[in-house]
Structure formats: structure tokens, C-alpha cells
């Protein structure tokens, strides 16, 4: 009887998370002297991300669930997420997801992750963004669309940079989309083309979005003169309700005819905006903006974070992705500002080139940065609404860039 009790206690102690950390196997990402340092490092990274989200306020609505999902998934013995169900073990030449296995044997996070894998969450978040977005500045000044397109420079430059570093075409496409500064778009492209890179790309995308007020101003000041930054722009014309209603319908049709693969993102973005602008679907608009968007954000963040296991995250590829993501983001800012300078010269000083930096799709943070930098040079300068034009154009531009990549991937 005493021996059974001792065996029971021994088995219990061996099953604890502490024992698992000090009983590293050959499958552990980083192990030394029997200690699973990979798990320890991942738990530390999760805690750092939680600190940045809670204390520093870096994109807390998404960084917090991503970090906590990472924390839960890397707790020894938790088995809360099974990445192999979605990407295989890496030895299969053509891996096919077994949905029956996931439904019968998967845990909570495995089931919730289906929303990411099937592209449901990113599209629903875009509907919420559409319901919160005012496209009036873009409709009033259609030239803003060119600034949004120019700000996609980093997307395609980082794509070629990733190819030079040895990434495959599909992996390079997933990395390049970080330059669009749009988390849901990056997640949708990556879950389709390079699911094993999803944790690193999602964390890089949202981290750089949170760092916009730090990253963009030095680039903006470097590429513009004090005189250019001080330019005051004329007030935008008033946009009619009819224009606001026609715009989402027209954009959906045009995008579908040119880049059909962008429809899940652009279509849902425009549906949310139609809820808002039609004036007859207030309940749907408020639901899309608030309850639905918040619920989906939690599910998206926590499941994406849960895919960040030590074996998938602690690789040299992750460092490359973080560096390329920063490179892409900076170049997108450069592309927008330089095109803004060109438009400034063409219009003989009527356009402040600072609004070009808002061409990345981080709404409305990038537009606020343009406003802040402009006001420092000229306190009476109000660029926010002018910058919102390129900003919302950037949302459309990043979704179209994603559609282009998804279309090209079908022929590779």
C-alpha cells in the first residue's frame, strides 16, 4: 500500500510542468543538460509581450490575447494547441488537414483556430473596420488612392528581399504583406500560403503597427523639408450621402472584376461601410463595430498566439522575418512620402507630402502621425482629414496586394 502511494506521488511529480522543463527530449527546440530552454524562452517572450501590451499600451487589444495565447500554448504539458493538425510534422510532401480529426480530437484552441485557417476571422474584422471607417476623405480627394498604392512599395520590395534570403515564393509573399501594416491581411495571406510562419509574421505585423508613432516620424522628417511639412491644404469638399452609398458597392464590383481573390477582405470591408452609410442598418453597423469585432479579435489573437510554439518560433527564420518586416514597413512609409512629394510638385505646393506616410493601412494611427508631425512645424496645420484619404486607401491597397499574391500563388 505504501509503495502504491509512493508510486502515485512519483507519477504526479513527473507529470508536473516543472518536471517536464527539466526533462527535455530530443524534440525540444533548445535543450541543454536536460533542461528545455526553448519553453523557458517562449514563456519569457510571452511575458514581455504582455508587458508591452499592458504597461506600454502597444496594440493591447490584439497583442494581449496573442501574448496570452502564446503563454498558454507553451505551458509544459498543457497540450492546448496541436499545430501538427494544421501544418503536419513537416515530413509530408502534401499535407491535407483532417477536419474530422480536429473536430473529434482537437482541443478548444484547435477548434477556434479553424476560424483563422478558413479565413473567417480576418474577413469579419474587415467588416468591423468598414463599419468604423469614413471613406469621405478618399471620395472627396480620389488622388489619395495613388498615395495608398505608393505606400505598398514595402510589400513588394520585402517580397524580393525574402526571396534573396532563401525563402520560398509563398513564404516571401507572406513576409512582404507585413509592409501593408494590416494585421488581418497578413494573417489571411500567411495562413493560406505559409502557415508555419504565422506566429512570427502576426507578431511582427502587430508590433510594427503599434510602433508607428516611433518608426514613421524620423523617415518623414528625413524625406521632407520644413517648408513642405508646413504646407496647409484646402478644406475637402462635402461628400453627399448618395456618394457614400455608391462607393462601397462600386469598389466591391471593380475589385472583384480585377482581383477576385481580394473579395473576401475588400467585400467585407465595404459591406461594413455600407451598413454604416446606408442609415437603415444601425443595429448591424453597431454590432459589426463593437460586439462582433471584439469577439473575433479575441478569438483571432489568442489562437494565432497559440501557434507560437518553441519549435516553430525559435528559428533563424523568425529573426529574418522581424528584420524584413521592419524593412517593409519603413519602405512603405518612404514610398508614400516620396509620392506625396511628387504630387506636391505637380500641384505646385497644394499637397503636403506628409499625408503620404498615412498610405499604410493602420487606421487611424498613421493619419494621426501625419497630423502630429505637420502641427509641430505649423501649429495651425490640420492634416488629419486629408491624411485619412490615403489611410483608408491603404486599407484597400493592402487587401488588393494580398489578392494579387493569393492569385499568383495558384500558379506556383
C-alpha positions as CSV (number, residue, x, y, z in Angstrom):
1,X,0.0,0.0,0.0
2,X,2.8,2.3,0.9
3,X,4.6,1.5,-2.3
4,X,1.5,2.3,-4.4
5,X,1.2,5.7,-2.6
6,X,4.9,6.5,-3.3
7,X,4.5,5.4,-7.0
8,X,1.4,7.7,-7.2
9,X,3.3,10.7,-5.8
10,X,6.3,10.0,-8.1
11,X,4.0,9.8,-11.2
12,X,2.3,13.0,-10.1
13,X,5.6,14.9,-9.7
14,X,6.9,13.6,-13.1
15,X,3.7,14.9,-14.8
16,X,4.1,18.5,-13.5
17,X,5.2,21.3,-15.7
18,X,8.4,21.8,-13.7
19,X,9.4,18.2,-14.2
20,X,8.8,18.5,-18.0
21,X,11.0,21.5,-18.2
22,X,13.9,19.6,-16.6
23,X,13.2,16.5,-18.7
24,X,13.9,17.9,-22.2
25,X,13.5,15.5,-25.1
26,X,15.3,15.4,-28.5
27,X,12.3,17.2,-30.0
28,X,12.8,20.2,-27.8
29,X,13.8,23.4,-29.8
30,X,16.6,24.3,-27.4
31,X,17.8,21.9,-24.8
32,X,20.9,21.8,-22.7
33,X,21.8,19.5,-19.8
34,X,18.3,18.1,-19.9
35,X,16.7,21.5,-19.5
36,X,14.1,22.6,-22.0
37,X,15.3,26.2,-22.6
38,X,13.0,26.6,-25.6
39,X,9.9,26.5,-23.4
40,X,11.5,28.9,-20.9
41,X,12.4,31.4,-23.6
42,X,8.9,31.3,-25.1
43,X,7.3,31.9,-21.7
44,X,9.7,34.9,-21.3
45,X,8.8,36.3,-24.7
46,X,5.0,35.9,-23.9
47,X,5.6,37.8,-20.6
48,X,7.5,40.6,-22.4
49,X,4.7,41.0,-25.0
50,X,2.1,41.1,-22.2
51,X,4.2,43.9,-20.6
52,X,4.3,45.8,-23.8
53,X,0.6,45.5,-24.3
54,X,-0.5,46.3,-20.7
55,X,2.2,48.7,-19.5
56,X,3.3,50.4,-22.7
57,X,-0.1,50.2,-24.5
58,X,1.3,48.7,-27.7
59,X,-1.8,47.4,-29.6
60,X,-3.2,45.9,-26.4
61,X,-6.5,44.7,-28.0
62,X,-4.6,42.2,-30.1
63,X,-1.2,42.0,-28.6
64,X,-2.6,40.9,-25.2
65,X,-4.6,37.9,-26.5
66,X,-1.7,36.9,-28.8
67,X,0.7,37.0,-25.9
68,X,-1.6,35.1,-23.6
69,X,-2.3,32.5,-26.2
70,X,1.4,32.1,-26.6
71,X,1.8,31.7,-22.8
72,X,-0.9,29.1,-22.6
73,X,0.3,27.1,-25.6
74,X,3.9,26.9,-24.2
75,X,3.0,25.9,-20.6
76,X,4.6,22.4,-20.2
77,X,2.0,19.6,-20.6
78,X,-0.9,21.9,-21.4
79,X,-1.5,20.4,-24.9
80,X,-3.9,23.2,-25.6
81,X,-3.0,23.6,-29.3
82,X,-1.9,21.0,-31.8
83,X,-0.1,22.7,-34.7
84,X,0.6,19.4,-36.4
85,X,-3.2,19.1,-37.1
86,X,-2.9,22.2,-39.3
87,X,0.6,22.1,-40.9
88,X,1.7,18.5,-40.4
89,X,5.0,17.4,-39.0
90,X,7.0,18.8,-41.8
91,X,7.9,15.5,-43.4
92,X,4.8,15.2,-45.6
93,X,5.2,16.4,-49.1
94,X,1.5,17.3,-49.5
95,X,-0.3,17.8,-46.2
96,X,-4.1,17.7,-46.0
97,X,-6.0,18.9,-43.0
98,X,-8.1,16.2,-41.4
99,X,-11.1,18.2,-40.2
100,X,-12.8,15.1,-38.7
101,X,-9.7,14.5,-36.5
102,X,-9.8,18.2,-35.4
103,X,-13.5,18.1,-34.5
104,X,-13.2,14.8,-32.6
105,X,-9.8,15.0,-31.0
106,X,-8.9,18.7,-31.1
107,X,-8.9,20.9,-28.0
108,X,-10.6,24.3,-27.6
109,X,-7.9,26.3,-29.4
110,X,-7.8,23.8,-32.2
111,X,-11.5,24.4,-32.8
112,X,-11.2,28.1,-32.5
113,X,-8.2,28.1,-34.9
114,X,-10.4,26.9,-37.7
115,X,-11.7,30.4,-37.9
116,X,-8.2,31.5,-38.8
117,X,-7.5,28.6,-41.1
118,X,-10.7,29.0,-43.0
119,X,-10.2,32.8,-43.4
120,X,-13.2,33.7,-41.3
121,X,-11.8,35.9,-38.6
122,X,-9.7,38.3,-40.8
123,X,-12.7,38.9,-43.1
124,X,-15.1,39.6,-40.2
125,X,-12.6,42.0,-38.7
126,X,-12.5,43.8,-42.0
127,X,-16.3,44.1,-41.8
128,X,-15.9,45.8,-38.4
129,X,-13.2,48.1,-39.8
130,X,-15.5,49.1,-42.6
131,X,-18.3,49.9,-40.2
132,X,-16.0,52.2,-38.3
133,X,-14.4,53.9,-41.3
134,X,-15.4,57.1,-43.0
135,X,-14.4,57.0,-46.7
136,X,-15.4,60.6,-47.3
137,X,-11.8,62.0,-47.4
138,X,-11.0,59.4,-50.1
139,X,-14.2,60.1,-52.1
140,X,-13.6,63.9,-51.8
141,X,-10.0,63.6,-53.0
142,X,-9.7,60.5,-55.2
143,X,-6.0,61.3,-55.8
144,X,-5.4,59.9,-52.3
145,X,-5.8,56.4,-53.8
146,X,-2.5,56.9,-55.5
147,X,-0.8,57.6,-52.2
148,X,-2.3,54.4,-50.8
149,X,-0.9,52.5,-53.8
150,X,2.5,54.1,-53.5
151,X,2.7,53.0,-49.8
152,X,2.6,49.4,-50.9
153,X,6.2,49.8,-52.1
154,X,7.5,48.0,-49.0
155,X,5.2,45.0,-49.6
156,X,6.8,44.1,-53.0
157,X,10.4,45.1,-52.0
158,X,10.3,42.9,-49.0
159,X,8.9,40.1,-51.1
160,X,12.0,40.2,-53.3
161,X,14.3,40.6,-50.3
162,X,12.8,37.5,-48.8
163,X,13.5,35.6,-52.0
164,X,17.1,36.7,-51.8
165,X,17.4,35.3,-48.3
166,X,16.2,31.9,-49.4
167,X,12.5,31.9,-48.6
168,X,10.1,30.2,-51.0
169,X,7.8,32.3,-53.2
170,X,4.8,31.7,-50.9
171,X,6.8,32.4,-47.8
172,X,8.2,35.6,-49.4
173,X,4.7,36.8,-50.2
174,X,3.5,36.2,-46.7
175,X,6.5,38.2,-45.3
176,X,6.1,41.0,-47.8
177,X,2.5,41.7,-46.8
178,X,3.8,42.9,-43.4
179,X,4.6,46.1,-45.2
180,X,0.9,46.8,-45.7
181,X,0.7,47.4,-41.9
182,X,-2.5,45.4,-41.7
183,X,-2.7,42.5,-39.3
184,X,-5.8,40.7,-40.5
185,X,-4.5,40.9,-44.1
186,X,-1.1,39.5,-43.1
187,X,-2.8,36.7,-41.2
188,X,-5.1,35.8,-44.1
189,X,-2.3,35.6,-46.6
190,X,0.1,33.7,-44.3
191,X,-2.5,31.1,-43.1
192,X,-3.0,30.3,-46.8
193,X,0.5,30.4,-48.2
194,X,2.9,29.8,-45.3
195,X,1.1,28.6,-42.1
196,X,4.3,27.7,-40.3
197,X,5.4,31.3,-40.4
198,X,2.1,32.6,-39.0
199,X,3.2,33.3,-35.4
200,X,6.3,35.3,-36.4
201,X,4.5,37.3,-39.1
202,X,1.5,38.1,-36.9
203,X,3.6,39.3,-34.0
204,X,5.9,41.3,-36.4
205,X,2.9,42.9,-38.1
206,X,1.1,44.0,-35.0
207,X,4.3,45.1,-33.2
208,X,5.2,47.4,-36.1
209,X,1.7,48.8,-36.2
210,X,2.0,49.7,-32.6
211,X,5.3,51.3,-33.2
212,X,4.1,53.7,-36.0
213,X,4.5,56.8,-33.8
214,X,8.1,55.9,-33.3
215,X,9.1,54.5,-36.7
216,X,7.4,56.9,-39.1
217,X,8.3,60.5,-37.9
218,X,12.1,60.2,-38.5
219,X,11.5,58.9,-42.0
220,X,9.0,61.7,-42.7
221,X,11.4,64.4,-41.5
222,X,14.3,62.9,-43.4
223,X,12.5,63.0,-46.7
224,X,10.7,66.3,-46.5
225,X,11.8,70.0,-45.9
226,X,10.4,72.2,-43.2
227,X,8.6,74.2,-45.9
228,X,6.9,71.1,-47.3
229,X,5.8,70.0,-43.8
230,X,4.3,73.4,-43.1
231,X,2.0,73.3,-46.2
232,X,-1.6,73.9,-45.3
233,X,-4.1,72.1,-47.5
234,X,-7.5,73.4,-48.7
235,X,-10.6,72.1,-47.0
236,X,-12.1,68.9,-48.5
237,X,-15.4,69.2,-50.3
238,X,-18.6,67.9,-48.7
239,X,-19.5,64.4,-49.8
240,X,-23.1,63.5,-50.4
241,X,-24.9,60.6,-48.8
242,X,-25.5,59.2,-52.3
243,X,-21.8,59.1,-53.0
244,X,-21.1,57.4,-49.7
245,X,-23.6,54.6,-50.5
246,X,-22.5,54.1,-54.1
247,X,-18.8,54.0,-53.2
248,X,-18.7,50.6,-51.3
249,X,-20.9,49.0,-54.0
250,X,-18.7,50.3,-56.8
251,X,-15.4,49.4,-55.1
252,X,-16.6,45.8,-54.5
253,X,-17.6,45.3,-58.1
254,X,-14.4,46.9,-59.5
255,X,-12.1,44.8,-57.2
256,X,-14.0,41.6,-57.9
257,X,-13.6,42.2,-61.7
258,X,-9.8,42.9,-61.4
259,X,-8.6,40.8,-58.4
260,X,-11.2,38.3,-57.4
261,X,-9.1,36.8,-54.6
262,X,-9.2,40.2,-52.8
263,X,-13.0,40.0,-52.5
264,X,-13.2,38.3,-49.0
265,X,-11.3,41.2,-47.5
266,X,-12.5,44.1,-49.6
267,X,-16.0,42.8,-49.9
268,X,-16.5,42.5,-46.2
269,X,-14.8,45.9,-45.6
270,X,-17.3,47.5,-48.0
271,X,-20.3,45.6,-46.5
272,X,-19.4,47.0,-43.1
273,X,-19.1,50.5,-44.6
274,X,-22.5,50.1,-46.4
275,X,-24.1,49.2,-43.0
276,X,-22.8,52.5,-41.7
277,X,-23.5,54.8,-44.5
278,X,-26.9,53.4,-45.6
279,X,-28.6,54.8,-42.5
280,X,-31.1,51.9,-42.4
281,X,-28.9,49.2,-40.6
282,X,-27.7,50.9,-37.5
283,X,-28.1,47.8,-35.4
284,X,-25.9,45.8,-37.8
285,X,-23.4,48.6,-38.0
286,X,-23.1,48.9,-34.2
287,X,-22.8,45.1,-33.9
288,X,-20.1,44.9,-36.5
289,X,-18.2,47.8,-34.9
290,X,-18.4,46.5,-31.3
291,X,-19.6,43.1,-30.2
292,X,-18.7,41.1,-33.3
293,X,-15.4,42.8,-33.9
294,X,-14.4,42.4,-30.2
295,X,-15.3,38.7,-30.1
296,X,-13.5,37.9,-33.3
297,X,-10.4,39.9,-32.2
298,X,-10.2,37.8,-29.0
299,X,-10.5,34.5,-31.0
300,X,-8.1,35.6,-33.6
301,X,-5.4,36.9,-31.2
302,X,-5.4,34.0,-28.8
303,X,-5.4,31.3,-31.4
304,X,-2.6,32.9,-33.5
305,X,-0.6,33.3,-30.4
306,X,-1.2,29.7,-29.5
307,X,0.5,28.6,-32.7
308,X,3.8,30.1,-31.5
309,X,5.5,27.0,-30.1
310,X,9.2,26.9,-29.4
311,X,9.9,24.6,-32.3
312,X,8.1,26.9,-34.8
313,X,9.1,30.3,-33.4
314,X,12.7,29.9,-32.2
315,X,14.3,29.7,-35.6
316,X,16.7,31.9,-37.6
317,X,13.8,32.4,-40.0
318,X,12.0,34.4,-37.2
319,X,14.8,36.9,-37.0
320,X,14.8,37.3,-40.8
321,X,11.0,37.9,-40.7
322,X,11.3,40.5,-38.0
323,X,14.0,42.3,-39.9
324,X,12.2,42.1,-43.3
325,X,9.0,43.2,-41.6
326,X,10.7,46.4,-40.3
327,X,12.3,46.9,-43.7
328,X,9.0,46.5,-45.5
329,X,7.2,48.9,-43.1
330,X,9.9,51.6,-43.5
331,X,9.9,51.3,-47.3
332,X,6.1,51.6,-47.4
333,X,6.4,54.9,-45.5
334,X,9.1,56.0,-47.8
335,X,7.0,55.1,-50.9
336,X,4.1,57.1,-49.6
337,X,6.1,60.2,-48.6
338,X,8.1,60.3,-51.9
339,X,4.9,60.0,-54.0
340,X,3.5,62.8,-51.8
341,X,6.5,65.0,-52.7
342,X,5.9,64.3,-56.3
343,X,2.2,65.3,-56.0
344,X,3.3,68.4,-54.1
345,X,5.5,69.5,-57.0
346,X,2.8,68.6,-59.6
347,X,0.2,70.6,-57.8
348,X,2.7,73.4,-57.1
349,X,2.6,73.1,-53.3
350,X,-1.1,72.3,-52.7
351,X,-0.4,68.9,-51.2
352,X,1.5,68.3,-48.0
353,X,3.7,65.3,-48.6
354,X,3.4,64.2,-45.0
355,X,-0.1,62.7,-45.8
356,X,1.7,60.2,-48.0
357,X,3.0,58.4,-44.9
358,X,-0.6,57.6,-44.0
359,X,-0.8,55.4,-47.1
360,X,-0.1,52.4,-44.9
361,X,-3.3,50.8,-43.7
362,X,-3.0,51.3,-39.9
363,X,-6.2,53.3,-39.5
364,X,-6.4,55.9,-38.0
365,X,-3.0,55.8,-36.2
366,X,-0.9,56.6,-39.4
367,X,-3.2,59.6,-40.2
368,X,-2.7,60.9,-36.6
369,X,1.1,60.7,-37.0
370,X,0.8,62.8,-40.2
371,X,-1.3,65.3,-38.2
372,X,1.2,65.4,-35.3
373,X,4.3,65.9,-37.4
374,X,2.6,68.6,-39.5
375,X,1.4,70.5,-36.5
376,X,4.9,70.6,-34.9
377,X,6.0,72.6,-37.9
378,X,2.9,74.7,-38.2
379,X,0.5,74.7,-35.2
380,X,-2.4,75.9,-37.4
381,X,-2.0,73.0,-39.8
382,X,-4.8,70.4,-39.7
383,X,-3.9,67.4,-41.9
384,X,-5.9,64.7,-40.2
385,X,-8.8,64.5,-42.6
386,X,-6.5,64.9,-45.6
387,X,-4.4,62.1,-44.3
388,X,-7.4,59.8,-43.7
389,X,-7.8,59.7,-47.5
390,X,-4.5,57.8,-48.1
391,X,-5.0,55.9,-44.9
392,X,-8.3,54.3,-45.9
393,X,-6.9,53.9,-49.5
394,X,-4.0,51.9,-47.8
395,X,-6.6,49.5,-46.3
396,X,-7.9,48.8,-49.8
397,X,-4.4,48.8,-51.3
398,X,-3.1,46.2,-48.8
399,X,-6.2,44.0,-49.4
400,X,-5.6,44.2,-53.2
401,X,-1.9,43.4,-52.8
402,X,-3.0,40.4,-50.7
403,X,-5.3,39.3,-53.5
404,X,-2.5,39.7,-56.1
405,X,-0.3,37.4,-54.0
406,X,-3.0,34.8,-53.5
407,X,-3.7,34.8,-57.2
408,X,-0.1,34.4,-58.2
409,X,0.4,31.6,-55.6
410,X,-2.1,29.5,-57.5
411,X,0.3,29.3,-60.5
412,X,3.4,28.5,-58.5
